[in-house]
């Protein structure tokens, strides 16, 4: 098959770019012809990309204003797709269907809308893109069964097919991943409001005041527009054992050292960082937001889910207490980590590339 993925800016180091590279690499290794088309960016990949995967950028440069440059990008994409003649185009995020669906019948390819957000999160053009995809795409792929249900509930007359496929982990599951652990609580992601690192720092302020946290530290790995605000909050809270560690290409090294993974995000689709953390045998302590954590964590078995029903301040205090329980119970934390390692086999890359290959083959023919 000839397969094209359309993405906003493939040069960024974020979860959707990472999982796109994993699926593209897996498909090209199975003999398919794969091209990643980036609307903007510098035509590089932050993550490892198989040399057989073609990368094309429509409008070079970062932070592209889609409204301003839509017609230019749309024209470039149309010319490229007519030249490529792909069998199927996968839109990485629902909103990108406005670029690819109008030309699908004329050029002769199938379209897939790959949802990466929680359906209830109304960001940018995604609400319109979802409605458009439900009526005009050939297939919608969600990350969770919960989001699949949201699509069906909100689009009772949808014409597109729909299924859910987990994101794959980039790491192999191995017992060696659980060695050399240090008293580190880890959180990874772009420093944005969505990821809720401000809430994590407030929780850590509770943790540092408790003697059960002696010897432990918090590391936040990632970069983004909230760095200055988070640095100011870290200073205001007078935290002594919390660090903004910046972006790391060798993030596997920090997963390997940590003992606990923490998430206080406000929303996610299916958090890649949690999937990665399980691959290293890390129990996860997470706020229980709408989609994602419950698909990955079995509460009390391979991690802890903290309810948010009583309000944010209460949730942050209870989150801090959950972290402290894990820190002060090494035997139970190690046991949860062992189960987490086994749970992570659901997200092995080859298993999920199988699902993508089967889906695309059925669509094409």
N, C-alpha and C positions, 0 to 999 in steps of 0.2 A: 504493500500500500504506500501511497504518497500521503504523508500526514503533515499538516502545518499547525503549529500552536501560535496563537496571537496573544501577546501580553503587553502591558503598558510600558514597562521599563525593565528589561531583563538584566541590566547591569547592576540593579540594586541587590543588596544582600538581605532578602526577606524570605518568609516562608513560602509564598506562592512561587517565587523564582526557584527556590531550592527544589520543591516537589516537581515543578515543570522539568527541570534538568534531569531529575531521577527517572521520570516516566519517559522522557525523550531518549535518554541514554539506553534505557531498557529496550525500547522499541527498535532503535537503530541497530542494536546488537543482535536482534532477531531478524535482521535483513530488510526492515522497512526503510523507506526514504523519508527522513524527518527534517523539517525546517522550523526553526523558532523565529517568528517575526515579532520584533519589538517596535512598538509605535515610536518610542523615544529612547534616549540613552546613548552610550558611547560605543555600542556594538561589541561589548565584552561581556563575559559571564563571571559573576562573583564566585560561582560554584563550578566544580569540575564538569566539563562538557566533553563528551566523546568527539573526537576529531571528525567523525563522519556526520555529525549533526551540523547542518548549515544554519548560520545566524545572520539575519538581515535586520537592519534598522531603517524605519521609514523616514523619520525626521530627527536627525542627530541633535543631541542636547538633552539635559535633564530637566525635570520639573515642567514638562510640556503642558500648556493650557489646551485641553481637549476642545473646548468651545472655539477658541481662536484658530487652532490649527486643524480642526476636524476635516475640512474640505481638502486640504493639502494631503493629510495622511490618508484619507479615503481614496483619493485619486492615485497616490503611490501604491497603496495596497491593491487596488483594482488591477493596475498594470502588472504587479508582481504575481498575483493569483492567476491572471490570464496566461502569463508566461509559464508558471509552475504547473498549472492544471492539477491541483491536489485532489485526492479522493475524498478527504475529510479535513475540515478546519475546526480546531478546538479553541474556543474562546476562554481564556483564563480570566474569569470574572464575567458575570452575566452582562454587564453594560457593554462589553466589546462586541456583542452581537449586532449592534447598530452599524458596525464597520463591515461585517462579513455576511450577514443573512441576506441583505438586498441583492447581492450578486450571486448567491448560491445556485439558483436554477439556471441563470444565464451562463455561468461558467461550468456548472455541472459537478459541484461538490456537496457533501453532506456537512451539516453544522452541529457542533456539540457546545452547549453552554455549561462550563465547569464552574460551579458555585463554590466560592471559598469563604464567604461570610455566613453568619447566621442570617436567615431569611428576614427576621424581624428588624435587623439593623438597616436603617434607611440612610445610606451614605451615597452621596453624589448621584450618578445616573443609574445606580443599581436597581432601584425600585422600578423605573421605566424599563430597564433592560430585562428584568425578570419577566414582566408582563409580555414584552415583545418576544422573548425566547419561548415562553409557554405557548404562544400562539404560532410561532413561525420556525423555531429551531427543530431539528430532527430529534435531538436528545438533550436532556438535562442530566448532569451528574452532580449530586450533592455529596457532601462529606459524611453526613450522618442520616440515619433513618428519621430522626426528628425533623431535620430540615426538609427531607422528602415529604413528610406529612404536612409541613407548612405550605409547601408549593401546591400540593393537591387541594388543601383546604381553601387556599386563597385563589386558586385558578380552577374552578370546577369544570370548565369546558376546555381545558388545555389540550392541545393537539400533539405536543411533543411527548416522546417517551421519557420516562424518568427512572433513575436508579441511584443507589448510593454506593460509593467506593471510597474506602479509607485512603488517606495519604500514606505513602510508604516511609519507612525510616531509611536514612542513608547508611545506617550502621548495621553490621552483622551482629547477631546475638551470640554472645560467648561468655562463659563463666569468668574469663579473664577480665571482663569489663568491671567486675565487682572487687578487684584487688586495689591496694594502695589508696584507700579512701581516707580523706582528711575531714576534720570537723568544719565542713563548709556547707552552708545553705546556698544553693545556686538558683538564679533566675536568668533567662536568656530571652532577648527580643529587641525589637526596635523601640527606642525611647520615645514613645508616643502616649497620648492620653489613654488610648484604647488599652494598652498593656497594663495600666494601673500601677506602675512602679512607685508612684507617690503613695499609694495605699500600702505597698510593701514596706516602704521606709517608715511609715507611721506604725505599722505592725512591729517592725524591728526595734523601734524605740521602746515598746513594751518588753520585747525579748531581752534587750541589753540590760534592763533594770532588774532582771530576775537572775538569781545566782545559778539557776540551772543552765544558763547559756554560757557559763565560763568556758573560755577557750574556743568558742565558736565564732565564725564570721560569716557575713553575707556578701556574696559577689553578684553583681548585676552586669551581665555581658551584653553589649549592644551599643549602638549609636542612634541618634535621632534628634528631632527638633526640641525635645523636652530636656536635653542634657543640662542646660544652664539652670532651668527651674529645679531639676532634681538635685543638682549640686548645691543650690541655695537651700533647699529643704534639708538635705543631709547636714549642712552646717548649722541650720537653725535648730534642728533636733539634737545637735551635739553628739552625733553618732560616732563612736570610736572604732567599731568593727564592721562597718559597712563600706563597700567600695564600688564605684562605677568603673568597671574594668575595660570599657571600650569594646569595639568590635574585634572579633578574633576569627581568622580563617581556620585556626586549629581548635575550634570549639570542642572537638572531641576530647582534647586534653583536660579541659575544665570539667566536662561531664565525668571523666574518668576519676578525677580527684574528689568530687563532691560526694556527700552522703545523703543529702535531701534536696529535692527540687521543690520550688515554691512558685505559685501563680496567684496573682491578685488582679488579673485582667478584668476589664469591664465587660468584654464580649470577645468571642472567637468563633471560628467555624469549627475546625478540628485542629487544636494547637500542635503544630509540628514539633515545638520544643518539648512538649510532654511526651510525644511519641519517641523522640530522641532520648529523653531522660530515662524512659523505661528500658531502652536498649542497653543502658549502662547500669541497670539494676538499681535505679534510684526510686525510692518511694516518693510519691508526690503529695504535697499538701496544697490544696487549691480551694479558692472560693468556688461555690457551686453555681456558676452562671449558666445561661440557658442551653447552649449546645457546646459540646466538646468534652468537658471534664467527666461527665457521667458515661460517655462512650469509651473513655480510656481507663478511668479509675473505678475499682470496686471498693466502696467505702469500707475502711477498716481491714481490708485484705491486702491491697497493694498500695494503699495511700489513704488520705483523709480528705473528705469533702466537707467544707464548712458552709452551712446555710447562711443566706443573707437576709432572711425575712424580717428580722428585727431592726434593720437599718444598718448603714455603713459603719458607724462607730462601733456598734456592738459586734458586727461581723469581723472587723479588724481586731478587736480584743480577743474574740474567740479563735481567730486565725492564729494570733500570736501564741495563745495557749496550746493550740494543736502542734505548732512548731516546737514549743518547749517540751511537750510530752514526748515527741519523737527524739529530741536531743537527749533527754534524760532516760530514755529506754533503749539502749543500744541493741539488746537482743531482739525486741519486737520490731525495731526499725530494720535490722538486718533481715529478719524474716519477711517483712513486707517487700524489701528490696529483691529478695529471691523470687517472690511471686511476680513482682513487676517485670523481672527479666523474662520469665516464662510468658507473661501476658503480652510482651512485646512481639512475640512471634506472629501475632495477627497482622503486624505491620511490615513483615519482611518484603523487601522490594520485589523479588521475583514473583511472589504470590499475587501482588497487586498489579504488576505489569501483565500477568496472565489475564486478569479481569479487564484491563484496558484493551489488550489486544483482542480478546473475545468480543467485547462491545463494538469496537471499531470495525472488526471484520464483519459482524452481523449488519452494521449500518451500510457498509460499502457493498455487501453483496450476497 
